[in-house]
Amino acid sequence: MQDNKILLNNSEAAAYLGVTEGTMMVWRSTGRYQIPFIKVGRLVRYRLNDLNNFLDSRTQTKTA
């Protein structure tokens, strides 16, 4: 299945990124990181492809 078709809930997305569910909620509500999400009623879903793009954008090659 293509990554853009795979949807993760808040808990799964948090585990995938190695952060808490609360962190995901804060990032979503404050806009600290622009990770796209899908709202269906009260449900929040993240595309796996968007999470991978976020990780790629945070990749560093040196420390300073």
C-alpha positions in Angstrom: 0.0 0.0 0.0 1.2 3.5 -0.8 2.3 5.7 2.1 -0.1 8.5 1.0 -3.0 6.0 1.6 -2.0 4.8 5.0 -3.7 6.8 7.8 -2.5 6.8 11.4 -4.4 7.9 14.4 -2.8 10.4 17.0 -1.4 7.6 19.1 0.1 5.7 16.2 1.6 8.9 14.7 3.1 9.9 18.1 4.7 6.4 18.4 6.0 6.6 14.9 7.7 10.0 15.6 8.8 9.0 19.1 6.9 11.7 20.9 3.9 11.6 23.3 0.2 11.9 22.2 0.1 15.2 24.1 3.0 16.6 22.1 1.1 15.8 18.9 -2.0 17.6 20.2 0.1 20.6 21.2 1.9 20.8 17.8 -1.5 20.5 16.0 -3.2 23.2 18.1 -0.3 25.7 18.2 1.0 25.1 14.6 4.5 24.7 16.0 5.3 22.2 13.2 3.2 22.2 10.1 2.4 18.5 9.9 -0.8 18.1 7.8 -3.6 16.2 9.4 -7.1 15.1 8.5 -10.2 15.8 10.6 -13.2 13.5 10.2 -15.6 14.7 12.8 -13.6 14.5 16.1 -11.2 12.0 14.6 -7.7 13.1 13.7 -5.6 11.1 11.2 -2.1 11.6 9.7 -0.9 10.3 6.4 2.2 8.2 6.8 3.7 10.0 3.8 3.2 13.4 5.6 5.0 12.1 8.7 7.9 10.8 6.5 8.1 14.2 4.8 8.2 15.9 8.2 11.1 13.6 9.3 12.9 14.3 6.1 12.6 18.0 6.6 14.1 17.7 10.1 17.1 15.7 8.9 20.4 17.5 9.8 23.9 16.9 8.4 25.8 18.9 11.0 25.1 20.3 14.5 25.8 24.0 14.1 
